[in-house]
Amino acid sequence: MALRRVQVRPIVPSELERWNTLLRAHHYRGFRTLAGQTLRYVATIEERWVALLGWQSGVLHCAARDSWIGWSGPLLPLILAT
């Protein structure tokens, strides 16, 4: 089965530009950068890159989101404490 040949691993620093370039070229919504703490992975089959995965930390403050769901400054410490 082909899936058994897939390996997923974090990229190494020297692969960062390649990862960013490929995501910019192929992501359906475009790509500028990941913000905050990030994780970047690549899935390979026999050393050939077949998929990119990326995660970034969530933001603690986002005025539009906070306003829409009714969060205010005093609520934020309660949310972070849970």
Buried (B, 14 or more C-beta within 10 A) or exposed (E): EEEEEEEEEEBEEEBEEEBBEBBEEEEEEEBEEBEEEEEBBBBBBEEEBBEBEBEEEEEEEEEEEBEEEEBEEEEEEEEEEE
